Amino acid sequence: MTPTELHDDAIVIDGLIIAKWNRELLEDMRRGGLTAANCTVSVWEGFQATVDNIVASNQLMAECSDLVRPVRTTADITRAKEEGKTGIIYGFQNAHAFEDQIGYVEIFKQLGVGIVQMCYNTQNLVGTGCYERDGGLSGFGREIVAEMNRVGIMCDLSHVGAKTSEEVILESQKPVCYSHCLPSGLKEHPRNKSDEELKFIADHGGFVGVTMFTPFLKKGVDSTIDDYCEAIEYIMNIVGEDAIGIGTDFTQGHDQAFFEWLTHDKGYARRLTDFGKIINPEGIRTVGEFPNLTEALLKRGMSESQVRKIMGENWVRVLKDVWGA
């Protein structure tokens, strides 16, 4: 198969997209051949505002039903492939929307949420993010993990502190993930994961999605798709070819005000970090350029089987394990 044929034939999943929701983005997902994507509907929002986001997202999906379909099960991912559409998985980047109500976990599952990150950079009722002193998983957090396991929502640890992450990995009865991370072995950064952390999650049946967010890549804004592939290879050498996938962290279409909101605690309080210039690696600047990644991985000597696993098959397997269907 040529790289184009392989990309067209493969299941292609992006484990994290937080781009601006509009028809233009969904059209670009189709150009990129995305079979499914975990799309963020909550970061700093509480219960009500998150429900409002889901209502707006549902309306957009209904208006764009020629391009996308909702995903509740892995069978829906297969259906999306067959229909030539992109399956949309709703995801949170913070458990804040659960507020202090364990029962809200199941409500959001019923609304289509399939993946929830336990914390976003800072402390919440569940545990601690990666930008402050980590007190570990709270007692309430243990109950949230158990409820997420029960209803079938995957625990994500990308922006979570090391201690809280370790305790979630040990607490969860289902596989957990870093949906979008990079290795600190290539660049030291609070958001990047050490070799030991990567090995620990994989050894406990977990999963790692690799991001291409340039502030966390070795060459920063000068990074290319090859630098992204280097990070994928680096992580694969630690976790193995069955525990790795893609989680780009595409922020396509957003303005500076959005990044200001993201980088302040609770969206408005103290500044946590400053990303500087935001530009994706050359060769994969937009979602529509996704086929270039398949080609770049093949060029680096990966087998067709390895590329299929990385581009989406591994995500399908681990999601089926967590979701139960």
N, C-alpha and C positions, 0 to 999 in steps of 0.2 A: 504493500500500500504506500502511496505517496503521503507526505505529511497532511495534505489537505483532505485526502480520502480518510485517513485515520481520524482526524479531528471531526469530520462530518459523521463518522460511524460511531465514535466514542460517546459515552456518557460524560458530560463535562459539567462539573459542579464547582461553584464558587462558594466557599464556606463563610464569606463575610463581605457584604456590600452595604455601604452606608451612603450611597449616592443620592442625589436629588431625584425624588420620585416624580416622573412625568412620562408621557408617551415617548419622548425622544430617547430617554434612557432604555425603555423597554425595547424599542426598535434596535438600539445598539446591542442589547443582550442577544437579540436574534442574529444580528450581523456577526457577533462573536461566537455563535453556535452554543450558547449556554443552555444546558438541559435544565438546570435548577440553580437557585442561589438562596442563601440565607440572608434575608434583607432586614435591616435593623428598623424596628418600629418603636423602640424605647431606649433612652439613655438616662436622662435626668428626670424624666416625667414620672409622676405618680400614677395611681390607678386610673383616674378619670381621663387625664390627658393622653394616656397610652391607649385607652379604649377609643378616644377621639381619633388618634393616629390610625388605628386599625380600621375604623369606619371610613376614613378618607382613602386608605390603601385599598379597601374592598371596592370602593366606588371607582377608583382608577383601574383596578383589575377588570371590573365589569365593563368599563368603557373600552378596554384594550383586550377583550377576550380573544381577539384574533392573534394576539402575541403571547399571552401568558395564561397560566391556569394555577389555581391554588394547590399547594402540596400539604397533605395531612399524613400520607403514608409513602413508603418507597415505591409502591405500585403507581402512585401519582407521578413519580419521577419518570418511571418507564412510560406512562401514558403521555407525558409531556414530550418525550423523545419521539414517540410514534406520531404525535400530532404536529410535530414541528413547532412546538411552543416552548417557552421557558417556564418551569415550575417555580412558584414563589413560596419559600418557607419564611414565615414570620419569626424574627428573633429579637431578643432583648440584649443590650450590652450592659444591663444593670438589673439586679433583682429588686430595685427600689419600687417598681410598680406593684410588687406583691404587698407593699406596705407592711403592716404587722398581722396580715391575715393569711394563714396557711391555705384556707379555702380558695383564695384568689388564684392559686397555682392551677387548679383544675379548670377554673373559669377561663383563664388565658389559653390553656390547652384546647378547650372547646372552641375558642376563637381562632385557632390555627397556629398558635405559637409552638415551635418545635425545639428551639434552642434558647437557653437563657444563660448569659454570663453572670456570675455570682456577684461581682462588684465592678464598678467602673472607676478605676484609679484611686478611689478613696474609701473610707469606712462607710458601711451601711449596716443594717440590722443583721445581716448574714455573716459578714466578715470584713476583710480589709483589702483594698486595692494596692497596686504596686507603687504608688507615690507617697505612702506614709507608713509609719511604724506599724508592723503587722501583728495584731493581737490574735490571729488565728480564727478558725470557724467558731461562731457562737453556738450556744445551745439551741437557740431559735434556728440558726443556720442549718444545724443537723436535721431539724424537723423539715425544713424547706428541701434539703437534699433528698430526704426519704420520700417526701411527697412528689418531687420531680421524678424520682425513680418510679414511683407507683403509677403516675399518670402518663409517663413517657415523654418527658422533656429533657433534652441533653444538657448537662452542666458544662458551661464554657468557662475557662480560667485565663483567658488571654491577658486581661488587664488586672488580674488578681495578684495579690502579694504571694511570696514564696511559701510562707507558713500556712496561710489559708488554703492555697492551692494543694499543698501536700495533704492537709487534713481532709479536703473535699475528695481527693483521689482515694484516700483510705476509707472514707465514710461511704462513698457511693457504691451501690451494688451493681451499677451499670457503668459502661465505659464513659469517661469524661473527655473533654478536649481542650486544647489550645486552638481555637478556630482560626486565629490569625496572629502568628508570632514569628520572630526571627531569632537566630542564635546569638548569644552574647560572645560566643567563640569567634565570631567574625566582627562584631562591634559591641562594645560595652554600652548598655543603655538600660534604664529601669524597666522598660517594656520588653526587653529581650530575655530569653530563657537560657540558663546555663546548660552545659552538656549534661550535668547531673540531673537537672529538672526534666530535661527532654527524655533521658533514659528512664527516669522514675515513672513518668506518665505512661510510657510505652510498656514498661515491665509490668504495669498494673492494668494492661488491656486498653489503655487510652489512645488518643489520636491527636495528631498535630497537623493543623493547616498552616501553610507558610504564606506570610504576607509579603508584599513588595513595597510597602510604605517607605518611601525613600529616607525620611529622617532616621529610620532604624537600620537601613542598609549601610554596608561598609563605606561606599563611595558617596553616600548622601544623594543630593540632587543630580550628581553626575552619573548615577547608576544607569545601567542598561539592562535589557532583558537577560543578558548573560550573567550579570551580577545576581539577578534574581534566581537564575538557574543554579548558580554556585551555592546560594543559600539552601535551595531545595536539596541539592546533593549532600551538602554538609549535614543537614538534619536527617536525611535518609540513611546516611552512614551510621547514625546513632540509633534511630528508632526502627529501621528496617523498611522494606518497600511496601509493607502491608498496613503501616500505621501512619501514613503520610498522605496529605492532599493539599489542595489549594484553598487559600482564604485571603484574597487580594487586599481587602480593606479599601476598595474603590470608593472615592469621595466625589466622583464625577458630578460637576454641575453646581457644587456648593460655593458660596462666597466667603469672604473673610469673617463676616459676622458669625457664620456657622462654626468656624474653627475657634473663634473666641468663646462661643458657648460651650464647645466641647472641652476646651482646655482650662476652664475655670470650674472649681468644685461646685457641684449642684447647678452648674450652668451660669453662675453669676458671682460666686464668692472668690476666694483667693485663687490666684493663677497657679496652675500646677506645672505647666510646661509651655514652651513656645516652639512650635514646629518650624518656624521660619517659612521659607518658600516651599510650597507644596506642588511638586511635579512628579508624575509617575515615571518609572524607568523608560528610557528610549526603547521603542519596540513594542511596548504595551502601555501606551499612554491612556488608552480608552478601552472600555469593555469590548468594543467591536474588534479590537486587535488580538483577542484571545487565541485565534488560530496560530499566531506567531509563537505562542508558548509551546504548543505541541511540537512545532517545527524545531524550536531551539533545544528542547529536551532531547529530541531524536538526534540532532546534530552533535550533542555532547556524548553520544554513544549509548544512550539508554535504549533498552529493548522496547518493542511495541507493547509487550505485556506490562512492563514497568510504567510506561507512559499512560496507558489506559487506567492503571490503578491510581496513579497520582492525579490524573485529570478528573477522576470522578468515581471509579468503581469502589475505591476504599471508603469514600464518604457514604455511598449507598449501603455498604455492608455494616458499618458502625451505626448508622442511623436506624437501620432495620433492627439491630440489636437493642437499641434504646427505645425506639418507638413501638416495637413489637409487631410491626407490619410494614 
